[in-house]
Amino acid sequence: MIDAHAAFASPHVTRREEYAPPDWMVPEIALDFALDAGATRVKARLDVRRNGAHDAPLRLDGAGQQPLSVSVDGVAVNDWRIEGEQLVVPLSGAAHVVETEVEIAPDRNTQLMGLYASGGNLCTQCEAEGFRRITYFPDRPDVLSRYRVTMTADKARYPVLLANGDPVGAGDLDGGLHWAEWHDPFPKPSYLFALVAGDLAVNRGTFVTRSGREVQLGIWVREQDLPKTAHALDALKTSMAWDERVYGREYDLDVFNIVAVDDFNFGAMENKGLNIFNSRYILADPDTATDYDFDAIAAVVAHEYFHNWSGNRVTCRDWFQLSLKEGFTVYRDQGFSADQGSAAVKRIEDVRGLRAAQFPEDAGPLAHPVRPESYIEISNFYTATIYNKGAELIRMMATILGPLKFRAATDLYFDRFDGTAATCEDYVACMEEAGDVDLSQFRLWYTQAGTPRVSATLEHHAGSGRATLRLAQHVPATPGQPSKSPMVLPLKLRLFGAETGAPLTDEQLILLDETSESVTFETVAERPILSINRGFSAPVVVESDRTAADLAFLARHDDDPFARYEAMQQLMLDTLVAATIEGQADHRAVIDAVADTLANEGLDRAFVAEAVLLPSESFIGDQLSVVDPDAIFAAREALRRDLGRSLAGQWRTAYDLAGDAPYTYSPQAKGLRRLRSVALGYIAASGAEDAATLAFRQFERADNMTDRQAALTTLANGDDAEREAALDIFYNRYADNGLVLDKWFQTQALSARDDTPQAVALLAEHPDFTLANPNRARSLIGAFSVNQRAFHAAGGAGYRFLADQLIALDKLNPQTAAKLLPPLGRWKRFDATRAGLMRAVLERIVAVPGISKDVLEQASKSLEG
């Protein structure tokens, strides 16, 4: 057996408690790029200032470049040295000008960090520590500099030269070269540096700020993709106006550019004035993008734009404060998206995502606080905890303060820390000051990992008309944190009458901050039913004494949309857990509740579509002490089949609601398409003889990708002849469109068929599959690893396949490989056989000579957990 502890002993661990201010600041930096894919020369001119009373030399971070020269105050020096990955320059005095020249090779940069080649263009990604791959610099977020950038390149090959800030000048040079200069007047950390050089077309627009300044907007893409940029440009304008209206934040430069690239580790990057996006979050038209894609593009465009203030103008002091910018900005983009359509559906989607990714993270070996205490590779902490749970912390503070005080608190935060590197503590202190509230105990949310569990028991004393709600909380142990203190849990609740269906109380906000607490309600004339954690006011698991009848009641009568949805989901979940454990369960309560929801014409169709969906297989597994993938799949399929057959007429009616009207992108049309997709799935699950014919007809006639992919997904799960025909048609139609081809791979990787593991292994050999593109790797490998039944199929072939792919991917792109590893880390949640097989492949990964610290950290922690 491999000793994971020994293998894990060598990498350096960065600890939050060891933070120290930088020895040297760099208020000004000038960069001169001679751009070439094979060999780029970078000259850097740093104005450095000693920070504090010390005699430490200047230490500049670097990785992968060839140093060519170093000078100090205009004089070449030879007393510099390389220590590890740092350039060390001895300096006396308080201020100097240090100049370096290095050479880098963008076309050999498969890690996609620093300056790299993508599709014939050159672009950068510097967060978290990519700038050190471009030039030597103190690559940490608390060193803020004003950047002046000059680029020289072959004009025919790279006619467009972009960087942060505003353009200063441009011109032609001899030999077919040209140059451009950009200046960013706002100090920023190196992780926000950006540069793009390439043959790009632009969709231009303008936005007039509330103070009357005209901002030039540009979405830069390949010429053939230009028609697919209108939605992103509209989303940018809408988000700029929204941020002015809701947060009072106005844009501050004369230009705002977005560039879309195919090869990108992230969704997008908020570099000051020059956002670089994964093309999947920019390019959209009805034929190639689903409604989900359109919504995601608007959300990501908004997210990156909102970073201009929550991340750029106010940045992080160190990477332990990552949620300071990401959690806050996710909360802001969630609010934006909620305002663009159904707020209820948006909240449901956000919570579903939290439960799918963050709750399992909190319950597994990779659990960590929203503000971590240590890391080996910072890129491993771009997690659902930092982003999604971090957003829930902001939401809870906003709930506690109320809208007016929360806005005052955010104004105070932006004003006080503008142009600086701040901490999570700084943010919370502003909430306290503007909100006139003590958040001392609330700070535990930043330091304690784990998802709190709340038990709620409601007693009614009919004779006295009094009801007593007994609440208790418990935060489970997580790695390194065996015991926890009580958290502050803002729980919104309301009581409804079981006989009349009428509300018995107003909505109340209860702050549960003790291990247990009781709340008394007077003049409760009839048996009350508890609606709790309304709007998902706290990111907790609620365990209550509500019966199936109570949940069905709330699914029909609750006036809070999320609570209504939650009651339906809990009813379904209880039924499915019982069926998984006992082999069968009574489906009648679920069937009746779904029938009532479908028949309620007063409900938004998009909400109905979400409410009638069954919980995922993985979420069902999260409720069990030992996950049994086969039993879960059988229980869920049985309920789907029963729902499909029992409500056959209603599903047909719901399916027909969308009709044959031409495609439009509107909340109402999206809701009808969503319900149509859900209905088609239930029709197929019922075993209806015409299900495949119906799906194939929809596939052929669809005038939009939403309907086409929904039909393809239904067919891909079945055994009918139409399945192969649809997959072939889809492939042939979109073979030259990488983003749509990702959908083809993903649909098959998520299939519910018995032969999915074998099919995925074959797809990994397909000529169009490559590990070099992160989107393609995620579309097959990532999708397969979350297909619970297929990935955990008996024998462990899925585990071995994932390990093989991750080992190969690690040689190209360690960051992407590490992000695909966590499904193996939940091995303790499964039976002994599966657990042993997963542990064996983790040990194999750890033992690979030269494995990256990105993957090593994830795999070793997974073994230790």
C-alpha positions in Angstrom: 0.0 0.0 0.0 1.2 3.5 -0.9 2.1 5.7 2.1 0.1 8.8 1.1 1.5 10.8 4.1 5.0 10.2 3.0 4.3 11.1 -0.7 2.5 14.2 0.5 5.2 15.4 2.8 7.4 17.5 0.5 5.1 20.3 -1.0 5.2 23.7 0.7 2.1 24.5 2.7 1.0 28.2 2.8 -0.8 29.1 6.0 -3.1 32.0 6.7 -1.6 32.6 10.1 1.8 33.2 8.6 0.7 36.1 6.4 3.2 39.0 6.4 3.0 42.2 4.3 5.2 42.3 1.2 8.8 43.5 1.7 8.6 45.5 -1.5 5.8 47.3 -3.2 5.6 48.0 -6.9 3.5 51.1 -7.5 4.4 51.3 -11.2 5.2 48.7 -13.8 5.9 49.0 -17.6 5.8 45.9 -19.7 7.1 45.6 -23.3 6.1 42.5 -25.2 7.7 41.3 -28.5 5.0 38.8 -29.2 5.5 35.5 -31.0 3.9 32.2 -30.4 7.2 30.3 -30.3 9.4 32.9 -28.5 8.0 36.0 -26.8 10.4 38.5 -25.2 9.1 40.4 -22.2 10.9 43.4 -20.8 9.6 44.6 -17.4 10.4 47.9 -15.7 9.4 47.9 -12.0 9.5 50.9 -9.8 10.0 49.2 -6.4 9.6 50.7 -2.9 10.8 49.1 0.3 7.9 48.4 2.5 8.9 48.8 6.2 12.1 48.8 8.1 14.1 45.7 6.9 17.1 44.8 4.8 15.5 42.0 2.8 16.4 41.6 -0.9 13.9 42.0 -3.7 12.3 38.6 -4.4 10.4 38.2 -7.6 8.3 35.1 -8.4 8.8 33.3 -11.7 8.1 30.0 -13.4 9.0 28.5 -16.7 10.7 31.6 -18.3 14.3 32.0 -19.4 15.9 35.0 -17.7 18.0 37.1 -20.1 19.1 40.2 -18.2 18.6 42.2 -15.0 19.4 45.8 -14.3 19.0 48.2 -11.4 18.6 51.9 -11.9 19.7 51.5 -15.5 22.9 49.5 -14.8 23.2 45.8 -15.6 23.9 43.7 -12.6 25.2 40.2 -12.1 24.6 39.6 -8.4 21.1 38.4 -8.9 20.4 34.7 -8.3 17.6 32.1 -8.7 16.3 30.5 -5.5 13.7 27.9 -6.3 11.2 29.8 -8.5 12.3 33.2 -7.4 14.6 35.8 -8.8 16.5 37.4 -5.9 18.1 40.8 -6.4 20.1 42.3 -3.5 19.1 46.0 -3.0 20.1 48.7 -0.6 18.1 51.9 -0.1 14.4 52.6 -0.2 13.5 52.8 -3.9 14.9 51.6 -7.2 14.0 50.9 -10.8 14.5 47.2 -11.6 14.4 46.0 -15.2 14.3 42.4 -16.4 14.1 40.7 -19.8 12.9 37.1 -20.2 11.8 34.8 -23.0 8.7 32.5 -22.8 7.1 30.0 -25.3 3.3 30.5 -25.4 2.8 27.7 -27.9 4.2 25.1 -25.4 2.1 26.4 -22.5 -0.5 23.5 -22.2 -1.3 24.6 -18.6 -3.1 27.6 -20.0 -1.7 29.8 -17.2 0.3 32.9 -18.0 0.7 33.8 -21.8 -0.5 30.9 -24.1 -1.6 30.2 -27.6 -5.2 29.3 -28.4 -6.7 29.0 -31.9 -3.9 31.0 -33.5 -4.2 33.8 -31.0 -2.3 34.7 -27.8 -4.0 35.4 -24.5 -3.4 35.3 -20.8 -4.8 33.9 -17.7 -3.1 35.1 -14.5 -5.4 34.2 -11.6 -4.2 32.9 -9.2 -0.5 32.7 -9.9 -0.1 32.9 -13.7 1.6 36.2 -14.0 4.8 34.7 -12.7 4.8 32.6 -15.9 5.0 35.9 -17.9 7.7 37.8 -16.1 9.4 38.1 -12.7 7.2 39.9 -10.2 6.0 39.7 -6.6 3.0 37.7 -7.7 0.6 38.2 -4.8 -2.7 40.0 -4.6 -1.6 42.6 -2.0 1.0 44.2 -4.4 -1.0 46.7 -6.4 0.5 48.5 -9.4 -0.4 50.8 -12.2 0.3 49.1 -15.5 1.6 50.5 -18.8 1.8 47.9 -21.5 3.4 48.1 -25.0 3.0 45.2 -27.5 4.8 44.6 -30.8 3.7 41.9 -33.1 3.4 40.7 -36.7 0.4 42.7 -38.0 -0.8 40.1 -40.4 -0.9 37.4 -37.8 -1.9 39.5 -34.8 -3.8 42.6 -36.2 -5.6 43.1 -32.8 -3.6 44.0 -29.7 -5.5 44.5 -26.4 -4.5 44.9 -22.8 -6.0 46.3 -19.6 -7.2 49.9 -19.2 -7.5 52.4 -22.0 -5.6 52.5 -25.4 -2.9 55.2 -25.5 -1.5 54.8 -28.9 -0.8 52.4 -31.9 1.1 52.4 -35.1 3.0 50.5 -37.8 6.6 49.5 -37.9 9.0 48.2 -40.5 9.0 44.5 -41.4 5.3 44.0 -41.2 5.2 44.7 -37.5 2.9 47.0 -35.5 2.6 48.2 -31.9 0.0 49.3 -29.4 0.2 50.8 -26.0 -2.4 50.5 -23.2 -2.5 52.2 -19.8 -4.5 51.2 -16.7 -4.7 54.1 -14.3 -6.2 52.0 -11.5 -3.8 50.1 -9.3 -4.3 46.3 -9.5 -2.7 43.1 -8.5 -0.8 41.0 -11.0 -3.6 38.4 -11.2 -5.7 40.9 -13.0 -3.2 41.5 -15.8 -4.5 40.7 -19.3 -3.2 40.7 -22.8 -4.7 39.4 -26.1 -3.1 39.4 -29.6 -4.8 37.9 -32.5 -7.0 38.0 -35.7 -10.3 38.9 -34.1 -13.5 40.6 -35.2 -15.5 42.8 -32.8 -19.2 43.5 -32.0 -19.1 47.1 -30.8 -21.5 48.9 -28.6 -21.7 51.8 -26.2 -23.0 52.4 -22.7 -23.6 55.8 -21.2 -23.1 55.8 -17.4 -25.3 57.6 -15.0 -22.8 60.5 -14.9 -23.0 60.9 -18.7 -19.7 59.2 -19.6 -19.8 57.1 -22.9 -18.0 53.8 -22.6 -17.0 51.9 -25.7 -17.8 48.2 -25.5 -16.4 45.4 -27.6 -17.0 41.6 -27.8 -13.9 40.2 -29.7 -14.3 36.7 -31.3 -13.3 34.9 -34.5 -15.0 36.4 -37.6 -17.3 33.4 -38.1 -18.6 33.7 -34.5 -19.5 37.4 -34.7 -23.3 36.7 -35.2 -23.3 34.8 -31.9 -22.3 37.7 -29.7 -25.4 39.8 -29.6 -26.8 38.2 -26.4 -23.5 38.7 -24.5 -23.3 42.4 -25.6 -26.9 42.9 -24.4 -26.2 41.2 -21.2 -23.2 43.4 -20.6 -25.2 46.6 -21.1 -28.0 45.3 -18.8 -25.5 44.3 -16.1 -23.8 47.8 -16.2 -27.2 49.5 -15.7 -28.2 47.0 -13.0 -25.1 47.6 -11.0 -25.6 51.4 -11.1 -29.2 51.0 -10.0 -28.8 48.3 -7.3 -25.4 49.0 -5.9 -24.6 52.5 -7.1 -21.4 51.3 -8.9 -20.4 53.1 -12.1 -17.9 51.9 -14.6 -14.6 53.8 -14.5 -12.7 53.4 -17.8 -13.4 54.6 -21.4 -13.4 51.1 -22.8 -14.6 47.6 -21.8 -13.5 44.7 -23.8 -14.4 41.0 -23.7 -12.5 38.3 -25.7 -13.7 34.8 -26.2 -11.2 31.9 -26.4 -11.8 28.2 -26.8 -9.0 27.0 -24.5 -9.7 28.3 -21.0 -9.5 26.7 -17.5 -12.2 28.8 -16.0 -15.6 30.1 -17.1 -14.2 33.7 -17.5 -11.8 36.1 -15.9 -12.5 39.6 -14.7 -9.2 41.3 -15.7 -9.6 45.1 -15.4 -11.2 46.4 -18.6 -10.3 43.3 -20.6 -12.3 40.3 -19.5 -11.3 37.0 -21.1 -14.0 34.4 -21.5 -14.3 30.7 -22.2 -16.2 30.9 -25.5 -19.0 28.8 -24.1 -20.0 31.8 -22.0 -20.1 34.2 -24.9 -21.3 32.5 -28.1 -25.0 31.8 -28.5 -27.7 31.6 -31.0 -30.9 29.6 -30.9 -29.6 26.8 -33.1 -26.5 26.1 -31.0 -27.3 27.3 -27.5 -29.9 26.1 -25.0 -32.0 28.3 -22.8 -29.6 27.3 -20.0 -26.6 28.5 -22.1 -28.3 31.8 -22.7 -29.0 32.3 -19.0 -25.5 31.2 -18.1 -23.9 33.6 -20.5 -25.9 36.5 -19.0 -25.0 35.4 -15.5 -21.3 35.0 -16.2 -21.0 38.3 -18.2 -22.7 40.0 -15.2 -20.5 38.2 -12.7 -17.3 39.3 -14.4 -18.5 42.8 -14.9 -19.5 43.1 -11.3 -16.0 42.1 -10.3 -14.9 45.6 -11.5 -15.8 46.7 -8.0 -16.1 43.5 -5.9 -12.7 42.2 -6.8 -10.8 44.8 -8.9 -11.3 48.2 -7.3 -11.4 46.3 -3.9 -9.3 43.2 -4.1 -8.1 40.5 -1.7 -5.3 40.9 0.7 -4.3 37.3 0.2 -5.8 34.1 -1.4 -7.3 33.0 1.9 -9.7 35.9 1.4 -10.8 34.6 -2.0 -14.5 34.4 -1.1 -14.3 38.1 -0.3 -14.5 38.8 -4.0 -16.0 35.5 -5.3 -18.8 34.9 -2.7 -19.9 38.5 -2.8 -19.8 38.6 -6.6 -21.8 35.4 -6.9 -24.4 36.9 -4.6 -24.5 39.9 -6.9 -24.9 37.9 -10.1 -27.6 35.8 -8.5 -29.5 38.9 -7.7 -29.0 40.1 -11.3 -30.3 36.9 -12.8 -33.3 36.8 -10.4 -34.3 40.2 -11.7 -34.1 39.1 -15.3 -36.8 36.3 -15.0 -38.4 34.2 -12.3 -36.8 35.0 -9.0 -38.3 31.8 -7.5 -36.8 29.6 -10.2 -33.4 31.2 -9.9 -33.4 30.6 -6.2 -34.3 26.9 -6.8 -31.5 26.6 -9.4 -29.0 28.2 -7.0 -29.9 25.9 -4.1 -29.9 22.8 -6.4 -26.4 23.7 -7.4 -25.3 24.3 -3.8 -26.6 20.8 -2.8 -25.1 19.1 -5.8 -21.6 20.5 -5.3 -21.1 22.3 -2.0 -23.0 20.1 0.4 -21.0 17.0 -0.7 -17.8 19.0 -0.5 -18.7 19.9 3.1 -19.4 16.3 3.9 -16.2 14.9 2.3 -12.4 14.8 2.8 -11.9 18.1 0.9 -14.2 20.1 3.3 -12.7 23.5 4.1 -14.0 26.7 5.6 -15.1 29.6 3.4 -11.9 31.2 4.5 -9.4 28.3 4.5 -6.5 28.1 6.9 -3.9 26.5 4.5 -3.3 25.3 1.0 -0.6 23.7 -1.1 -2.0 24.8 -4.5 -4.4 27.7 -4.4 -6.1 26.7 -7.6 -7.6 23.8 -5.6 -9.6 26.3 -3.6 -11.7 27.7 -6.5 -14.5 25.6 -5.0 -18.2 25.5 -4.5 -17.5 26.4 -0.8 -15.6 29.6 -1.8 -18.1 30.6 -4.4 -21.6 29.2 -3.6 -21.4 28.9 0.2 -19.6 32.2 0.2 -22.6 33.7 -1.6 -24.9 32.3 1.0 -22.9 34.0 3.8 -23.5 37.3 2.1 -27.2 36.5 1.6 -27.5 35.7 5.3 -26.0 39.0 6.3 -28.3 40.8 3.9 -31.2 39.0 5.5 -30.1 40.0 9.0 -29.5 43.6 8.0 -32.5 44.2 5.7 -32.2 45.8 2.2 -31.6 49.4 3.3 -28.9 48.7 5.8 -27.2 46.1 3.5 -27.0 48.7 0.8 -25.5 51.2 3.2 -23.0 48.5 4.3 -21.9 47.7 0.8 -21.5 51.5 0.0 -19.3 51.8 3.1 -17.2 48.8 2.1 -16.6 50.1 -1.4 -15.8 53.6 -0.3 -13.5 52.6 2.6 -11.4 50.0 0.7 -11.4 51.4 -2.8 -8.0 50.9 -4.3 -6.8 48.5 -1.6 -6.5 44.8 -0.8 -9.0 43.9 1.9 -10.1 40.9 4.0 -13.3 39.1 4.9 -13.0 40.6 8.3 -13.0 44.1 6.7 -16.3 43.2 4.9 -18.0 41.9 8.0 -16.9 44.9 10.0 -18.7 47.2 7.4 -21.8 45.1 7.8 -21.7 45.6 11.5 -21.0 49.3 11.4 -23.7 50.2 8.8 -26.1 47.6 10.1 -25.7 48.4 13.8 -25.5 44.7 14.5 -23.0 42.4 16.3 -21.7 39.7 13.9 -19.1 38.3 16.2 -20.6 34.9 16.3 -21.6 35.0 12.7 -17.9 35.1 11.8 -17.8 31.3 12.6 -19.3 30.8 9.1 -15.9 31.9 7.8 -13.8 29.6 10.0 -15.9 26.4 10.5 -16.4 24.0 7.7 -19.5 21.7 7.4 -23.2 22.1 6.7 -25.3 22.7 9.9 -28.2 20.3 10.5 -31.3 21.8 12.1 -34.0 19.7 13.7 -37.4 21.3 14.0 -40.3 19.9 16.1 -43.7 21.7 16.3 -46.1 21.0 19.2 -49.6 22.3 19.3 -51.5 22.7 22.5 -55.1 22.8 21.3 -56.6 23.7 24.6 -54.5 26.8 25.1 -54.1 27.8 21.5 -50.4 27.8 21.9 -47.8 26.2 19.6 -44.2 25.6 20.5 -41.4 25.2 18.0 -38.3 23.4 19.3 -35.1 24.0 17.2 -31.7 22.4 17.6 -28.6 22.6 15.5 -25.6 20.5 15.0 -22.5 21.0 12.8 -20.9 17.7 11.8 -17.2 17.1 12.3 -15.0 17.8 9.3 -11.3 17.1 8.6 -9.2 19.0 11.2 -12.4 20.3 13.0 -13.8 17.5 15.2 -16.0 19.7 17.3 -18.0 22.9 16.3 -19.6 25.8 18.1 -23.2 26.8 17.4 -23.6 29.0 14.3 -25.9 31.9 13.7 -28.7 30.6 11.5 -31.3 33.1 10.1 -34.4 31.0 9.6 -37.5 32.4 8.0 -40.6 30.6 9.0 -44.4 30.8 9.0 -47.3 28.6 10.2 -50.3 27.5 8.2 -53.6 26.1 9.3 -53.9 22.4 8.5 -57.7 22.7 8.1 -58.2 26.1 6.4 -54.9 26.4 4.6 -54.7 30.0 5.8 -51.5 31.5 7.2 -51.7 31.6 11.0 -48.7 33.9 11.5 -46.7 36.5 9.6 -43.4 35.4 8.2 -40.8 35.7 11.0 -37.0 35.7 11.0 -35.6 33.6 13.9 -31.9 33.8 14.6 -30.9 30.4 16.0 -27.6 31.0 17.7 -27.6 28.4 20.4 -27.5 24.6 20.3 -31.2 24.6 21.0 -34.0 27.1 21.3 -37.8 27.2 21.6 -40.2 29.6 20.0 -43.8 30.1 21.2 -46.7 31.1 19.2 -50.0 32.3 20.8 -53.6 32.2 19.5 -53.0 29.2 17.2 -56.6 28.0 16.8 -56.0 25.0 14.6 -53.2 22.5 14.1 -50.3 24.4 12.5 -48.0 23.2 9.7 -44.5 24.6 9.7 -43.0 26.3 6.7 -39.3 26.7 7.6 -36.1 28.1 6.0 -38.3 29.9 3.6 -36.4 31.2 0.6 -33.6 28.9 1.8 -32.6 31.7 4.3 -29.8 29.6 5.7 -27.6 27.0 3.9 -28.6 24.1 6.3 -30.2 20.7 6.2 -33.6 20.8 8.0 -34.9 17.7 9.7 -38.5 18.1 10.9 -41.4 16.0 12.2 -43.6 17.0 9.3 -45.5 14.1 7.9 -46.0 13.2 4.2 -49.5 14.7 4.4 -48.0 18.0 5.8 -45.4 18.1 3.0 -48.1 17.5 0.4 -50.2 20.3 2.0 -47.3 22.8 1.8 -46.6 21.7 -1.8 -50.2 22.9 -2.5 -50.6 25.9 -0.3 -47.3 27.5 0.8 -47.1 31.1 -0.4 -43.3 31.1 -0.5 -42.3 29.6 -3.8 -39.1 28.0 -2.6 -40.7 26.5 0.5 -43.4 25.1 -1.8 -40.8 23.5 -4.0 -38.9 22.3 -1.0 -41.9 20.6 0.4 -42.4 18.7 -2.8 -38.7 17.8 -3.0 -38.8 16.5 0.6 -41.9 14.5 -0.1 -40.2 12.9 -3.1 -36.9 12.5 -1.2 -38.5 10.7 1.7 -40.3 8.4 -0.7 -37.2 7.6 -2.6 -35.0 7.0 0.4 -37.6 4.6 1.8 -37.8 2.8 -1.5 -34.0 2.5 -1.7 -33.7 1.0 1.8 -36.8 -1.2 1.8 -37.0 -2.0 -1.9 -40.4 -0.4 -2.4 -42.5 2.6 -1.3 -46.0 4.0 -1.6 -46.0 6.5 -4.5 -49.5 7.8 -4.1 -48.7 11.0 -2.1 -46.0 12.1 -4.6 -48.3 11.3 -7.6 -51.2 13.3 -6.1 -48.9 16.3 -5.2 -47.4 16.3 -8.7 -50.9 16.1 -10.3 -52.0 19.1 -8.2 -49.0 21.1 -9.2 -49.5 20.3 -12.9 -53.1 21.3 -12.7 -52.5 24.6 -11.0 -52.7 27.1 -13.8 -51.8 30.0 -11.5 -48.2 28.7 -11.2 -45.4 29.9 -13.4 -44.7 27.0 -15.9 -41.0 27.3 -15.2 -41.7 26.8 -11.5 -43.9 23.8 -12.3 -41.1 22.2 -14.3 -38.7 22.5 -11.4 -41.2 21.4 -8.8 -42.1 18.1 -10.5 -38.5 17.0 -11.2 -37.3 14.2 -8.9 -34.2 14.7 -6.7 -31.0 13.6 -8.4 -29.5 10.2 -7.7 -26.5 11.8 -6.1 -28.7 13.9 -3.7 -30.6 10.8 -2.8 -27.3 9.1 -2.0 -26.3 12.0 0.2 -29.2 11.1 2.6 -27.9 7.5 3.1 -25.3 6.2 5.4 -24.0 3.9 2.6 -24.6 4.9 -1.0 -26.1 2.1 -3.1 -26.1 3.4 -6.7 -28.0 0.5 -8.1 -30.8 0.6 -5.5 -31.1 4.4 -5.8 -31.4 4.1 -9.6 -34.0 1.4 -9.4 -36.1 3.4 -6.8 -35.9 6.6 -8.8 -36.8 4.9 -12.1 -39.7 3.1 -10.5 -41.1 6.4 -9.3 -40.5 8.1 -12.6 -42.3 5.2 -14.4 -45.2 5.4 -12.0 -45.5 9.2 -12.3 -45.3 8.8 -16.1 -48.1 6.2 -16.3 -50.4 7.6 -13.6 -50.4 11.1 -15.0 -50.1 10.2 -18.7 -52.8 12.7 -19.8 -51.4 15.6 -17.8 -47.9 15.0 -19.2 -49.3 15.1 -22.7 -51.1 18.3 -22.0 -48.0 19.9 -20.5 -46.0 18.7 -23.5 -48.4 20.3 -25.9 -48.4 23.7 -24.1 -45.3 24.9 -25.9 -47.0 24.3 -29.3 -45.3 25.0 -32.5 -44.7 28.7 -32.1 -41.4 30.0 -33.4 -38.6 30.3 -31.0 -38.4 33.3 -28.7 -36.1 33.9 -25.7 -38.5 35.2 -23.0 -39.3 34.0 -19.5 -42.6 32.6 -20.6 -41.3 30.8 -23.6 -38.4 29.4 -21.6 -40.8 28.1 -19.0 -42.9 26.3 -21.6 -39.8 24.7 -23.2 -38.6 23.6 -19.8 -41.9 22.0 -18.9 -42.0 20.4 -22.3 -38.6 18.8 -21.7 -39.6 17.5 -18.3 -42.9 16.1 -19.7 -41.1 14.3 -22.5 -38.9 12.6 -20.0 -41.8 11.4 -18.0 -43.6 10.2 -21.1 -40.5 8.2 -22.0 -40.2 6.9 -18.5 -43.8 5.6 -18.6 -42.8 3.2 -21.4 -45.2 4.8 -23.9 -44.9 3.1 -27.3 -44.7 6.3 -29.1 -42.2 8.0 -26.8 -39.2 7.5 -29.1 -41.2 8.6 -32.1 -42.4 11.7 -30.2 -38.8 12.5 -29.2 -37.4 12.0 -32.6 -40.1 14.1 -34.2 -39.2 16.9 -31.8 -35.5 16.4 -32.5 -36.0 16.7 -36.3 -38.5 19.6 -36.2 -36.8 21.7 -33.4 -35.9 25.3 -34.4 -33.8 25.7 -31.3 -31.1 23.8 -29.4 -33.2 23.6 -26.2 -35.8 21.4 -27.7 -33.3 19.5 -29.9 -31.0 18.6 -27.0 -34.0 17.7 -24.7 -35.1 15.2 -27.4 -31.6 13.9 -27.9 -31.2 13.4 -24.1 -34.4 11.4 -24.0 -33.4 9.2 -26.9 -29.8 8.8 -25.6 -31.3 7.2 -22.4 -33.2 4.6 -24.4 -32.7 1.6 -26.7 -34.8 2.5 -29.7 -33.5 2.7 -33.2 -34.0 6.4 -33.2 -31.2 6.8 -30.7 -28.3 6.1 -33.0 -30.0 8.0 -35.8 -30.3 11.1 -33.7 -26.8 10.9 -32.3 -25.4 10.6 -35.9 -27.5 13.4 -37.2 -26.5 15.7 -34.3 -22.8 14.8 -34.8 -22.8 15.4 -38.5 -24.6 18.7 -38.2 -22.3 20.1 -35.5 -19.0 18.4 -36.1 -17.3 21.7 -36.8 -18.7 23.4 -33.8 -16.7 22.6 -30.7 -19.1 23.9 -28.1 -22.0 21.9 -29.5 -19.9 18.8 -29.9 -19.2 19.1 -26.2 -23.0 18.6 -25.7 -22.8 15.4 -27.9 -20.1 14.0 -25.7 -21.8 15.1 -22.5 -25.2 13.7 -23.4 -23.8 10.2 -23.9 -21.6 10.4 -20.7 -24.8 11.2 -18.7 -26.9 8.5 -20.2 -28.8 6.2 -17.9 -28.1 3.1 -20.2 -26.4 0.0 -18.7 -23.6 0.3 -21.3 -22.6 3.9 -20.5 -19.2 3.0 -19.0 -18.2 1.1 -22.1 -19.6 3.8 -24.4 -17.6 6.5 -22.5 -14.4 4.5 -22.8 -14.9 4.3 -26.6 -15.7 8.0 -26.8 -12.4 8.7 -25.1 -10.8 7.2 -28.3 -13.0 9.3 -30.6 -11.0 11.4 -33.1 -12.8 14.5 -31.8 -11.9 13.9 -28.1 -8.9 15.7 -26.7 -7.6 16.3 -23.2 -5.9 19.5 -24.4 -9.2 21.4 -24.3 -10.6 21.8 -20.8 -14.2 22.0 -22.1 -13.9 18.8 -24.0 -12.3 17.0 -21.0 -15.1 18.2 -18.8 -17.8 17.3 -21.2 -16.8 13.6 -21.2 -14.7 12.8 -18.1 -16.4 15.3 -15.8 -19.9 14.4 -16.9 -19.2 10.7 -16.6 -17.9 11.0 -13.1 -21.1 12.6 -11.8 -23.3 9.9 -13.5 -23.6 8.1 -10.2 -24.8 4.7 -11.4 -22.5 4.5 -14.4 -19.4 5.8 -12.7 -19.9 3.5 -9.7 -20.7 0.4 -11.8 -19.6 -2.8 -10.1 -16.0 -3.8 -10.9 -14.5 -0.3 -10.7 -14.0 0.2 -14.4 -15.3 3.8 -14.1 -12.7 4.5 -11.3 -9.8 3.1 -13.3 -10.9 5.0 -16.4 -11.0 8.3 -14.5 -7.6 7.7 -13.0 -6.1 6.9 -16.4 -7.5 10.1 -17.8 -6.5 12.2 -14.9 -2.9 10.9 -15.0 -2.7 11.7 -18.7 -4.4 15.1 -18.3 -2.1 16.1 -15.4 0.9 16.1 -17.8 -0.9 18.7 -19.9 -3.0 20.7 -17.5 -2.7 20.0 -13.7 -5.4 22.5 -12.7 -8.1 20.9 -14.8 -7.0 17.4 -13.8 -7.3 18.3 -10.1 -10.8 19.7 -10.5 -12.0 16.4 -12.0 -10.7 14.3 -9.1 -13.1 14.9 -6.2 -15.7 12.2 -7.1 -13.0 9.6 -6.1 -12.7 11.3 -2.7 -16.1 10.2 -1.5 -15.0 6.6 -1.2 -15.9 6.2 2.5 -19.6 6.8 1.6 -19.8 3.6 -0.4 -19.8 -0.1 0.3 -16.5 -1.8 1.2 -15.9 -3.2 -2.3 -16.4 0.1 -4.1 -14.5 2.0 -1.4 -11.5 -0.3 -1.8 -11.5 0.1 -5.5 -11.6 3.9 -5.3 -8.9 4.0 -2.7 -6.7 1.8 -4.9 -6.9 4.2 -7.8 -6.2 7.2 -5.5 -3.1 5.4 -4.2 -2.1 4.8 -7.8 -2.5 8.5 -8.6 -0.4 9.6 -5.6 2.3 7.2 -6.6 2.8 8.6 -10.1 6.3 10.0 -10.4 6.2 13.7 -11.0 2.5 14.1 -10.3 1.6 17.8 -10.0 1.1 19.3 -6.6 -2.4 20.3 -7.8 -3.5 16.6 -8.2 -1.3 15.4 -5.3 -3.0 17.7 -2.8 -6.5 16.6 -3.9 -5.7 12.9 -4.0 -3.7 12.8 -0.8 -6.4 14.7 1.2 -9.0 12.3 -0.3 -7.0 9.4 1.0 -6.6 10.9 4.4 -10.2 11.9 4.7 
